[in-house]
Amino acid sequence: MNSGIFQHEYQRERLAIPEEGTQFIYEVIRVKSGSPLFLHEHLKRLFQSHFLVFGTEMALSREALSRDCLNLIQRESIENQNIRIEVFYLPDLQLAIFAVPSFYPSSEVVKSGVRLITVTATREDPHAKVDPRKFRKKIVAKMEKQGAFEAALVDSEGKLTEGTRSNLFFVMGDRVFTTPGAKVLLGITRQMVVKACETLGILVVEESIEAKELVRVKAAFMTGTSVDVLPISHIDKFALQSAEDAMVMQIRRAFLNLCEQDLERMSKSCADDSNLMSR
């Protein structure tokens, strides 16, 4: 097995690079204040993706992979940036963990919301986080042409499912709707948003809505590792006041609170491990 940990500036120079067409799985983990956010959940999904794509269990332990991530963060003094794990075969198992250039929406973007377009497309296997380049290539071109931040995917039944790199939520009345988990990538942020809604007593309905039903939507937001909970201002021609919606902002605050709790747990866990090693 060839494996290694790389800084982002050396990414193009490493010996094992998954060229386009090479099947690989990956995870992107956000580092905040020097700690990886929801690391346990991301690694669990990585191992699930490995089994779905390659049909076997990965010949690595989550504990070892977790240590590698923490070592990279410490060695490179990463404070607020995303790190990426890639796993593929050439034909032996290849592993790379490295920091990547990261974009986080500013407070101004959060206050104004972002524009989405709709595109008819579906993922081959929504539960496996695989190389997205081929899938997103044409969609990104349409997004750039229309000045959109993200694209909402519409399936063959005319129902909105997810974004190219995000999950979608729609506020209708006093309930929040999102596509059933069986049909979308089970985003870690999505998982935590559902948990945040539960703490707030907000009912989350796992039910897809049709694009033509957007006239009934009061507000909407997208979720993802880098965007957290981000209000949506437009979906095609439909304008939404999502950034001014009380429920959307309440959910955003509750999610950010869960982030702080996870960072505190991770910080304590790292401190305990350090104390044990120093004895």
C-alpha positions in Angstrom: 0.0 0.0 0.0 1.3 3.5 -0.9 0.0 6.2 1.4 1.0 9.7 2.4 -0.1 13.0 3.8 0.5 16.0 1.7 0.2 19.8 1.9 -2.0 21.4 -0.6 0.9 23.1 -2.4 2.4 19.7 -3.1 -0.9 18.1 -4.3 0.1 18.3 -8.0 3.6 16.9 -7.3 2.7 13.7 -5.4 3.3 10.5 -7.2 -0.2 9.0 -7.0 -2.8 11.4 -8.5 -6.2 10.1 -9.4 -6.5 11.1 -13.0 -9.9 11.8 -14.5 -11.5 8.5 -15.2 -9.9 6.9 -12.1 -12.6 5.8 -9.7 -12.0 7.4 -6.2 -13.8 8.3 -3.1 -13.2 11.3 -1.0 -14.3 13.4 2.0 -13.9 17.1 2.7 -13.7 18.0 6.3 -13.8 21.5 7.7 -11.2 22.6 10.2 -12.4 25.4 12.6 -10.1 26.9 15.2 -7.6 24.1 14.6 -10.1 21.2 15.1 -11.8 19.0 12.5 -15.6 19.4 12.5 -17.7 16.2 12.7 -14.6 14.1 12.0 -16.2 10.9 13.3 -19.2 11.3 11.0 -17.1 12.1 7.9 -14.9 9.0 8.4 -17.9 6.8 8.9 -19.3 8.0 5.5 -15.9 7.5 3.9 -15.8 3.8 4.9 -19.4 3.4 3.7 -18.5 4.9 0.4 -15.5 2.5 0.1 -17.8 -0.5 0.5 -20.4 0.8 -1.9 -17.8 1.7 -4.6 -15.1 -1.0 -4.2 -17.2 -3.8 -2.6 -14.8 -4.4 0.3 -13.9 -3.0 3.7 -11.0 -0.5 3.6 -7.8 -2.0 4.9 -7.3 0.9 7.3 -8.9 1.7 10.7 -10.9 4.8 11.4 -8.6 5.4 14.4 -5.5 5.5 12.2 -7.2 7.8 9.7 -8.3 10.1 12.4 -4.8 10.3 13.8 -3.5 11.1 10.3 -6.0 14.0 10.0 -5.1 15.4 13.4 -1.3 15.0 12.6 -1.7 17.0 9.4 -3.7 19.8 11.1 -1.1 20.1 13.8 2.0 19.8 11.6 0.7 22.4 9.1 -0.9 24.6 11.7 -4.2 24.6 10.0 -6.7 26.8 11.7 -9.6 27.5 9.4 -9.4 25.6 6.2 -10.8 22.4 4.6 -8.8 19.2 4.4 -9.5 16.4 1.9 -9.1 12.7 2.1 -8.8 10.7 -1.2 -8.8 6.9 -1.5 -8.3 5.0 -4.8 -6.4 2.1 -6.2 -3.4 1.9 -8.7 -3.9 -1.1 -8.3 -2.8 -1.0 -4.6 -4.7 1.1 -2.1 -3.7 4.8 -2.3 -4.4 7.3 0.4 -3.8 11.1 0.5 -4.8 13.6 3.1 -4.1 17.3 2.3 -5.3 20.8 2.9 -7.3 22.5 0.0 -8.1 26.1 -0.9 -11.4 26.8 0.9 -14.2 29.3 0.4 -16.7 30.2 3.1 -19.7 32.6 2.4 -19.2 36.0 4.0 -21.7 37.5 6.4 -23.0 39.7 3.5 -23.7 36.6 1.4 -25.6 35.0 4.3 -27.6 38.1 4.7 -28.5 38.3 1.0 -28.8 34.6 0.2 -27.6 32.9 -3.0 -29.1 32.2 -6.5 -29.7 28.7 -7.7 -30.7 27.3 -11.1 -32.4 24.0 -11.7 -30.9 21.3 -13.9 -32.3 17.9 -14.8 -29.8 15.4 -13.5 -29.4 12.6 -11.0 -26.4 10.9 -9.4 -25.6 7.3 -10.3 -25.2 6.4 -6.7 -26.2 9.3 -4.3 -24.8 7.5 -1.2 -21.2 7.2 -2.5 -19.1 10.3 -2.4 -17.1 9.7 -5.6 -15.1 11.8 -8.1 -17.5 14.6 -9.0 -15.6 16.2 -11.9 -17.4 14.4 -14.8 -20.8 14.8 -13.2 -20.4 18.5 -12.4 -18.6 19.6 -15.6 -21.6 20.6 -17.8 -23.6 21.8 -14.8 -20.9 24.1 -13.6 -20.8 25.7 -17.1 -24.5 26.4 -16.9 -24.1 27.8 -13.4 -21.3 30.2 -14.5 -23.3 31.3 -17.6 -26.3 32.2 -15.5 -24.4 33.6 -12.5 -25.7 30.9 -10.1 -24.0 29.9 -6.9 -25.3 26.3 -7.0 -27.6 24.1 -9.1 -30.6 22.2 -7.8 -31.0 18.8 -9.4 -34.4 17.8 -10.8 -35.1 14.1 -11.3 -37.0 12.4 -14.1 -40.3 12.9 -12.1 -39.7 16.6 -11.9 -38.8 16.6 -8.3 -36.1 18.7 -6.6 -33.5 16.4 -5.0 -30.3 18.0 -4.0 -27.5 20.4 -5.1 -24.4 19.3 -7.0 -22.5 19.8 -3.7 -25.2 20.4 -1.1 -28.5 19.3 0.3 -31.6 21.4 0.0 -34.3 22.3 2.5 -37.6 24.1 1.9 -39.8 25.9 4.4 -43.5 25.4 3.8 -45.8 26.7 6.6 -44.3 25.6 9.9 -42.5 22.5 8.5 -39.2 21.9 6.7 -39.1 19.6 3.7 -36.1 17.8 2.3 -35.7 14.9 -0.1 -35.7 11.4 1.5 -32.3 10.2 2.5 -32.5 7.2 0.1 -32.4 9.5 -2.9 -29.6 11.9 -2.0 -26.0 12.0 -0.6 -26.4 11.9 3.1 -24.5 15.1 3.9 -23.0 15.5 7.3 -24.3 19.0 7.6 -27.8 17.7 6.5 -27.6 15.2 9.3 -26.8 17.9 11.9 -29.5 20.3 10.5 -32.1 17.6 11.1 -30.8 17.2 14.6 -30.9 21.0 15.1 -34.5 21.0 13.9 -35.4 18.3 16.4 -33.9 20.3 19.3 -36.0 23.3 18.1 -39.2 21.3 17.8 -39.4 21.9 14.1 -40.8 19.0 12.1 -38.6 17.9 9.2 -40.6 16.0 6.5 -38.6 13.8 4.2 -40.6 14.4 1.1 -39.5 15.7 -2.3 -41.2 18.7 -3.7 -41.8 19.3 -7.4 -40.2 22.2 -9.2 -43.7 23.6 -10.0 -44.4 23.7 -6.2 -41.9 26.4 -5.6 -44.7 28.9 -5.6 -45.7 27.5 -2.3 -42.3 27.7 -0.7 -41.8 30.4 1.9 -38.0 30.1 2.2 -35.2 27.7 1.4 -31.7 27.0 2.3 -28.8 24.8 1.2 -26.4 22.9 3.5 -22.8 21.7 3.1 -19.4 21.5 4.7 -18.2 24.9 3.6 -21.5 26.8 3.4 -23.1 25.6 6.8 -26.7 26.7 6.5 -27.0 29.2 3.6 -30.2 31.0 2.7 -31.4 30.8 -0.9 -32.6 34.0 -2.5 -33.6 32.6 -6.0 -34.4 29.3 -7.6 -34.6 30.1 -11.3 -37.3 32.8 -11.6 -38.7 32.3 -8.0 -37.5 34.9 -5.5 -37.4 34.0 -1.8 -36.9 36.0 1.3 -35.0 33.2 3.0 -32.3 35.4 4.7 -35.1 37.2 6.4 -37.1 34.1 7.4 -37.1 33.6 11.2 -37.2 29.8 11.0 -34.2 29.6 8.6 -32.1 31.8 10.8 -33.2 30.0 13.9 -32.1 26.7 12.3 -28.8 28.3 11.3 -28.0 29.4 14.8 -28.9 26.0 16.3 -26.7 24.3 13.7 -23.7 26.6 14.6 -24.3 25.7 18.2 -24.0 22.0 17.4 -20.7 22.9 15.6 -19.4 24.5 18.8 -20.3 21.5 20.9 -18.5 19.1 18.5 -15.4 21.3 18.5 -15.4 21.3 22.3 -15.7 17.5 22.4 -12.9 17.2 19.8 -10.6 19.6 21.7 -11.2 17.7 25.0 -10.5 14.3 23.3 -7.3 15.6 21.8 -6.2 17.0 25.2 -7.0 13.7 26.9 -4.9 11.8 24.2 -2.0 14.2 24.7 -2.1 13.7 28.4 -2.1 9.9 28.1 0.9 10.0 25.7 2.9 12.3 28.0 2.5 9.9 31.0 
